[in-house]
Amino acid sequence: MTQTSDNVTWLTQEAYDQLKAELEYLSGPARAEVVAKIDEARQEGDLKENAGYHAAREDQGKQELRVRQLTQLLQHAKVAETPPDDGVAEPGMVITIAFDSDPDDPTTFLMASREYASTKIDTYSPQSPLGSAVNGKKAGDSASYELPNGNQVSVKILDVKPYQG
């Protein structure tokens, strides 16, 4: 799980290892693959009208951006344990809430940074309106936040437990 405070990103050891492996792949084998694609496309001739060349260069740009993002994230990362099972909503916790407008349809999500958006559970950032509203609360507490249209939304926290991956 991650939480960001100032320039520090807190990661579990598993998350750190996963992001480091992605960085190593993008910096090594994936970089070599895209360079080979660019070289192949270059051999085809006129670069102005070479769609394969332009696509490979675009892929290279996206890949290099991700390499820079991961490098910066990992440079400022601190490895920490999963939060304790103390019932407090915080990054690294799975939170179940019910919207006051529809109390019979609970929603469960992981409070974590966007690096966890690919998990099998919905992920909300601690900086999101919902994440900010429930952060620090416990099961049984209520919270409210403002939508972009100015309306207030109220939720009741039903359950808070550590994310188990």
Backbone as CSV, one residue per row, in Angstrom:
resi,resn,N_x,N_y,N_z,CA_x,CA_y,CA_z,C_x,C_y,C_z
1,MET,0.840,-1.155,0.000,0.000,0.000,0.000,0.891,1.225,0.000
2,THR,0.349,2.291,-0.439,1.165,3.485,-0.463,0.396,4.644,0.119
3,GLN,1.132,5.525,0.675,0.581,6.808,1.059,1.672,7.818,0.825
4,THR,1.283,8.985,0.439,2.271,9.998,0.134,2.168,11.097,1.177
5,SER,3.284,11.460,1.767,3.324,12.620,2.646,4.596,13.357,2.277
6,ASP,4.448,14.630,1.975,5.543,15.414,1.441,6.058,14.722,0.182
7,ASN,7.351,14.394,0.124,7.882,13.730,-1.059,8.130,12.245,-0.830
8,VAL,7.658,11.692,0.277,7.883,10.294,0.604,6.668,9.479,0.198
9,THR,6.910,8.345,-0.467,5.843,7.406,-0.781,6.113,6.152,0.031
10,TRP,5.138,5.770,0.836,5.273,4.578,1.657,4.787,3.384,0.863
11,LEU,5.595,2.322,0.825,5.265,1.110,0.080,5.480,-0.111,0.952
12,THR,4.672,-1.143,0.723,4.977,-2.431,1.332,6.169,-3.000,0.571
13,GLN,6.822,-3.987,1.144,7.955,-4.617,0.457,7.490,-5.225,-0.866
14,GLU,6.313,-5.835,-0.863,5.771,-6.444,-2.081,5.572,-5.390,-3.176
15,ALA,5.010,-4.258,-2.821,4.773,-3.194,-3.806,6.099,-2.647,-4.318
16,TYR,7.056,-2.453,-3.440,8.369,-1.959,-3.841,9.013,-2.923,-4.830
17,ASP,8.983,-4.218,-4.505,9.584,-5.227,-5.379,8.897,-5.260,-6.742
18,GLN,7.575,-5.139,-6.749,6.812,-5.156,-7.995,7.187,-3.953,-8.873
19,LEU,7.247,-2.769,-8.290,7.581,-1.564,-9.055,9.047,-1.603,-9.517
20,LYS,9.925,-2.121,-8.681,11.340,-2.235,-9.062,11.504,-3.200,-10.237
21,ALA,10.762,-4.312,-10.215,10.817,-5.274,-11.321,10.300,-4.635,-12.613
22,GLU,9.239,-3.854,-12.514,8.722,-3.158,-13.697,9.768,-2.190,-14.248
23,LEU,10.413,-1.448,-13.366,11.451,-0.506,-13.792,12.611,-1.241,-14.471
24,GLU,13.055,-2.348,-13.895,14.151,-3.113,-14.484,13.778,-3.640,-15.867
25,TYR,12.541,-4.104,-16.029,12.095,-4.598,-17.336,12.053,-3.463,-18.360
26,LEU,11.459,-2.328,-17.962,11.340,-1.201,-18.890,12.708,-0.617,-19.243
27,SER,13.628,-0.650,-18.309,14.962,-0.091,-18.544,15.859,-1.038,-19.327
28,GLY,15.531,-2.308,-19.348,16.378,-3.298,-20.012,15.717,-3.882,-21.242
29,PRO,15.069,-5.055,-21.090,14.505,-5.757,-22.249,13.499,-4.921,-23.057
30,ALA,12.610,-4.219,-22.390,11.598,-3.438,-23.110,12.247,-2.296,-23.896
31,ARG,13.259,-1.680,-23.318,13.963,-0.591,-24.016,14.653,-1.134,-25.267
32,ALA,15.279,-2.285,-25.148,15.948,-2.894,-26.303,14.944,-3.250,-27.400
33,GLU,13.762,-3.740,-27.001,12.729,-4.095,-27.977,12.269,-2.873,-28.767
34,VAL,12.030,-1.761,-28.091,11.532,-0.576,-28.785,12.622,0.023,-29.680
35,VAL,13.862,-0.040,-29.255,14.961,0.445,-30.093,15.057,-0.416,-31.362
36,ALA,14.876,-1.721,-31.220,14.910,-2.616,-32.380,13.765,-2.297,-33.345
37,LYS,12.572,-2.004,-32.797,11.431,-1.634,-33.653,11.716,-0.346,-34.417
38,ILE,12.317,0.610,-33.748,12.653,1.881,-34.404,13.664,1.639,-35.513
39,ASP,14.678,0.825,-35.234,15.696,0.519,-36.250,15.082,-0.188,-37.447
40,GLU,14.186,-1.155,-37.199,13.515,-1.868,-38.293,12.711,-0.894,-39.154
41,ALA,11.954,-0.027,-38.481,11.115,0.931,-39.210,11.974,1.915,-39.999
42,ARG,13.122,2.271,-39.455,14.038,3.196,-40.134,14.541,2.604,-41.462
43,GLN,14.711,1.299,-41.466,15.195,0.606,-42.670,14.188,0.649,-43.814
44,GLU,12.921,0.925,-43.480,11.870,0.932,-44.494,11.899,2.180,-45.366
45,GLY,12.695,3.165,-44.990,12.813,4.335,-45.860,12.255,5.598,-45.265
46,ASP,11.580,6.379,-46.096,11.083,7.719,-45.781,10.402,7.774,-44.411
47,LEU,11.013,8.496,-43.478,10.487,8.558,-42.110,9.256,9.445,-41.993
48,LYS,9.071,10.383,-42.914,7.921,11.289,-42.831,6.602,10.540,-42.949
49,GLU,6.569,9.513,-43.762,5.332,8.777,-44.001,5.391,7.356,-43.458
50,ASN,6.277,7.105,-42.537,6.474,5.763,-41.994,5.708,5.632,-40.674
51,ALA,4.504,5.059,-40.755,3.644,4.927,-39.571,4.284,4.036,-38.511
52,GLY,4.967,2.988,-38.929,5.623,2.093,-37.971,6.695,2.804,-37.167
53,TYR,7.438,3.662,-37.840,8.478,4.437,-37.166,7.861,5.380,-36.136
54,HIS,6.809,6.104,-36.543,6.180,7.067,-35.633,5.523,6.363,-34.440
55,ALA,4.924,5.205,-34.687,4.310,4.441,-33.594,5.387,3.957,-32.617
56,ALA,6.506,3.480,-33.139,7.590,3.008,-32.270,8.178,4.148,-31.459
57,ARG,8.316,5.319,-32.071,8.835,6.485,-31.337,7.849,6.915,-30.243
58,GLU,6.557,6.844,-30.535,5.550,7.191,-29.523,5.611,6.202,-28.359
59,ASP,5.736,4.913,-28.677,5.873,3.898,-27.628,7.110,4.166,-26.781
60,GLN,8.204,4.542,-27.437,9.437,4.840,-26.728,9.228,6.010,-25.762
61,GLY,8.527,7.042,-26.215,8.271,8.200,-25.356,7.452,7.831,-24.127
62,LYS,6.401,7.023,-24.321,5.556,6.587,-23.201,6.366,5.739,-22.222
63,GLN,7.185,4.864,-22.774,8.002,3.988,-21.944,9.011,4.785,-21.128
64,GLU,9.659,5.757,-21.750,10.651,6.569,-21.041,9.995,7.417,-19.955
65,LEU,8.769,7.887,-20.201,8.030,8.630,-19.183,7.768,7.740,-17.970
66,ARG,7.337,6.497,-18.215,7.071,5.573,-17.113,8.363,5.257,-16.360
67,VAL,9.474,5.113,-17.071,10.773,4.873,-16.419,11.095,6.037,-15.479
68,ARG,10.902,7.269,-15.961,11.176,8.439,-15.104,10.250,8.473,-13.898
69,GLN,8.961,8.157,-14.105,8.007,8.145,-12.990,8.406,7.113,-11.942
70,LEU,8.711,5.903,-12.400,9.099,4.842,-11.459,10.397,5.169,-10.742
71,THR,11.365,5.716,-11.474,12.644,6.078,-10.860,12.424,7.091,-9.744
72,GLN,11.638,8.114,-10.022,11.372,9.131,-9.003,10.606,8.545,-7.822
73,LEU,9.596,7.740,-8.098,8.804,7.132,-7.036,9.675,6.273,-6.133
74,LEU,10.513,5.437,-6.734,11.340,4.533,-5.942,12.453,5.258,-5.204
75,GLN,12.950,6.386,-5.755,13.974,7.161,-5.055,13.441,7.734,-3.751
76,HIS,12.152,8.039,-3.719,11.550,8.656,-2.539,10.726,7.670,-1.716
77,ALA,10.851,6.384,-2.015,10.036,5.385,-1.333,10.640,4.975,-0.001
78,LYS,9.774,4.710,0.936,10.145,4.114,2.219,9.323,2.842,2.338
79,VAL,9.997,1.745,2.636,9.306,0.472,2.765,8.798,0.350,4.195
80,ALA,7.524,0.015,4.313,6.899,-0.130,5.624,5.961,-1.332,5.589
81,GLU,5.527,-1.731,6.731,4.608,-2.856,6.841,3.186,-2.410,6.518
82,THR,2.340,-3.399,6.243,0.918,-3.143,6.066,0.397,-2.527,7.366
83,PRO,-0.542,-1.590,7.271,-1.047,-0.965,8.498,-1.627,-2.005,9.456
84,PRO,-1.609,-1.701,10.743,-2.160,-2.645,11.723,-3.668,-2.791,11.552
85,ASP,-4.182,-3.917,11.993,-5.625,-4.183,11.929,-6.295,-3.508,13.124
86,ASP,-6.273,-2.169,13.112,-6.818,-1.408,14.235,-8.151,-0.742,13.896
87,GLY,-8.677,-1.044,12.702,-9.981,-0.514,12.324,-9.986,0.923,11.867
88,VAL,-8.816,1.536,11.720,-8.739,2.928,11.295,-8.566,2.982,9.781
89,ALA,-9.423,3.748,9.121,-9.331,3.917,7.670,-8.094,4.736,7.342
90,GLU,-7.192,4.148,6.563,-5.950,4.798,6.161,-5.417,4.085,4.933
91,PRO,-4.406,4.631,4.266,-3.844,3.943,3.116,-3.418,2.521,3.482
92,GLY,-3.757,1.595,2.581,-3.449,0.198,2.821,-4.603,-0.578,3.416
93,MET,-5.723,0.088,3.630,-6.877,-0.571,4.222,-7.986,-0.740,3.188
94,VAL,-8.750,-1.826,3.330,-9.937,-2.070,2.532,-11.113,-1.545,3.353
95,ILE,-11.863,-0.643,2.751,-12.919,0.065,3.467,-14.257,-0.228,2.795
96,THR,-15.238,-0.583,3.596,-16.591,-0.791,3.090,-17.458,0.331,3.632
97,ILE,-18.150,1.000,2.721,-19.005,2.125,3.097,-20.398,1.920,2.511
98,ALA,-21.349,2.652,3.054,-22.687,2.722,2.478,-23.020,4.191,2.301
99,PHE,-23.452,4.544,1.117,-23.881,5.914,0.864,-25.232,6.118,1.536
100,ASP,-25.412,7.252,2.200,-26.678,7.535,2.864,-27.840,7.477,1.879
101,SER,-27.578,7.818,0.621,-28.630,7.813,-0.397,-29.020,6.397,-0.815
102,ASP,-28.180,5.388,-0.536,-28.464,4.004,-0.911,-27.805,3.059,0.091
103,PRO,-28.330,3.009,1.325,-27.672,2.242,2.386,-27.659,0.732,2.163
104,ASP,-28.487,0.216,1.260,-28.550,-1.222,1.033,-27.579,-1.706,-0.051
105,ASP,-26.752,-0.806,-0.588,-25.800,-1.170,-1.637,-24.400,-0.717,-1.229
106,PRO,-23.741,-1.486,-0.338,-22.415,-1.070,0.141,-21.363,-1.109,-0.968
107,THR,-20.330,-0.297,-0.800,-19.206,-0.203,-1.717,-17.934,-0.510,-0.943
108,THR,-17.085,-1.351,-1.534,-15.811,-1.697,-0.898,-14.681,-1.250,-1.807
109,PHE,-13.662,-0.635,-1.215,-12.519,-0.146,-1.995,-11.252,-0.202,-1.168
110,LEU,-10.134,-0.157,-1.873,-8.817,-0.083,-1.258,-8.383,1.370,-1.271
111,MET,-7.960,1.882,-0.137,-7.407,3.234,-0.107,-5.904,3.101,-0.347
112,ALA,-5.465,3.568,-1.520,-4.061,3.445,-1.905,-3.783,4.385,-3.066
113,SER,-2.529,4.468,-3.451,-2.168,5.331,-4.568,-2.502,4.656,-5.888
114,ARG,-2.343,5.372,-6.978,-2.731,4.862,-8.292,-1.904,3.674,-8.742
115,GLU,-0.775,3.411,-8.122,0.013,2.240,-8.489,-0.761,0.955,-8.225
116,TYR,-1.799,1.035,-7.402,-2.613,-0.135,-7.097,-3.896,-0.182,-7.905
117,ALA,-4.071,0.702,-8.843,-5.304,0.766,-9.615,-5.547,-0.497,-10.426
118,SER,-4.554,-1.324,-10.633,-4.737,-2.537,-11.423,-5.148,-3.731,-10.563
119,THR,-5.315,-3.533,-9.289,-5.712,-4.643,-8.433,-7.154,-5.035,-8.717
120,LYS,-7.587,-6.115,-8.124,-8.927,-6.638,-8.371,-10.001,-5.907,-7.567
121,ILE,-9.637,-4.854,-6.898,-10.587,-4.094,-6.091,-10.484,-2.623,-6.503
122,ASP,-11.612,-1.924,-6.449,-11.568,-0.489,-6.756,-10.584,0.187,-5.824
123,THR,-9.878,1.170,-6.333,-8.866,1.866,-5.556,-9.159,3.358,-5.550
124,TYR,-9.173,3.946,-4.374,-9.341,5.387,-4.230,-8.110,5.946,-3.533
125,SER,-7.616,7.031,-4.053,-6.461,7.706,-3.464,-6.863,8.343,-2.136
126,PRO,-5.929,8.403,-1.191,-6.207,9.120,0.050,-6.474,10.604,-0.194
127,GLN,-6.014,11.128,-1.339,-6.235,12.544,-1.657,-7.552,12.775,-2.384
128,SER,-8.253,11.712,-2.787,-9.545,11.868,-3.461,-10.566,12.408,-2.457
129,PRO,-11.658,12.977,-2.945,-12.669,13.474,-1.996,-13.159,12.393,-1.032
130,LEU,-13.465,11.198,-1.549,-13.921,10.112,-0.675,-12.805,9.661,0.264
131,GLY,-11.601,9.474,-0.284,-10.479,9.057,0.549,-10.188,10.037,1.671
132,SER,-10.196,11.327,1.341,-9.959,12.359,2.361,-11.038,12.345,3.432
133,ALA,-12.285,12.093,3.008,-13.404,12.129,3.955,-13.338,10.988,4.966
134,VAL,-12.948,9.795,4.516,-12.959,8.646,5.426,-11.628,8.424,6.134
135,ASN,-10.565,9.048,5.671,-9.247,8.851,6.263,-9.273,9.170,7.759
136,GLY,-8.824,8.218,8.567,-8.775,8.407,10.021,-10.046,8.009,10.746
137,LYS,-11.090,7.660,10.013,-12.367,7.265,10.632,-12.364,5.759,10.899
138,LYS,-13.358,5.311,11.694,-13.501,3.899,12.038,-14.889,3.410,11.648
139,ALA,-15.058,2.082,11.675,-16.369,1.494,11.397,-17.397,2.108,12.345
140,GLY,-18.536,2.475,11.791,-19.593,3.119,12.572,-19.588,4.625,12.424
141,ASP,-18.449,5.206,12.018,-18.362,6.657,11.816,-19.043,7.049,10.504
142,SER,-19.446,8.295,10.441,-19.985,8.870,9.210,-19.025,9.925,8.705
143,ALA,-19.087,10.172,7.406,-18.234,11.189,6.785,-18.999,11.789,5.618
144,SER,-18.616,12.982,5.230,-19.233,13.592,4.055,-18.160,14.327,3.265
145,TYR,-18.448,14.502,1.975,-17.529,15.212,1.095,-18.334,15.885,-0.003
146,GLU,-17.683,16.812,-0.667,-18.352,17.587,-1.701,-18.001,17.058,-3.086
147,LEU,-19.027,16.891,-3.914,-18.838,16.494,-5.304,-18.435,17.713,-6.131
148,PRO,-17.879,17.496,-7.327,-17.501,18.636,-8.188,-18.677,19.580,-8.493
149,ASN,-19.904,19.044,-8.488,-21.066,19.896,-8.772,-21.549,20.667,-7.545
150,GLY,-20.851,20.493,-6.412,-21.194,21.241,-5.207,-22.100,20.484,-4.249
151,ASN,-22.673,19.367,-4.652,-23.539,18.580,-3.776,-22.711,17.859,-2.719
152,GLN,-23.296,17.692,-1.558,-22.655,16.952,-0.473,-23.088,15.497,-0.528
153,VAL,-22.160,14.592,-0.262,-22.444,13.164,-0.196,-22.043,12.698,1.190
154,SER,-22.921,11.924,1.807,-22.625,11.378,3.135,-22.533,9.863,3.040
155,VAL,-21.581,9.312,3.792,-21.376,7.870,3.822,-21.223,7.411,5.268
156,LYS,-21.544,6.148,5.482,-21.296,5.524,6.778,-20.255,4.436,6.545
157,ILE,-19.255,4.398,7.401,-18.198,3.391,7.288,-18.681,2.124,7.984
158,LEU,-18.725,1.032,7.216,-19.231,-0.230,7.734,-18.118,-1.151,8.226
159,ASP,-16.972,-1.150,7.519,-15.900,-2.075,7.879,-14.566,-1.514,7.391
160,VAL,-13.518,-1.787,8.148,-12.160,-1.377,7.777,-11.226,-2.524,8.147
161,LYS,-10.470,-3.017,7.147,-9.528,-4.109,7.421,-8.301,-3.954,6.526
162,PRO,-7.167,-4.503,6.928,-5.951,-4.394,6.107,-6.112,-5.129,4.777
163,TYR,-5.512,-4.592,3.753,-5.495,-5.220,2.431,-4.593,-6.443,2.485
164,GLN,-5.070,-7.551,1.965,-4.298,-8.786,2.004,-3.729,-9.188,0.649
165,GLY,-3.919,-8.350,-0.369,-3.367,-8.648,-1.689,-4.178,-9.666,-2.364
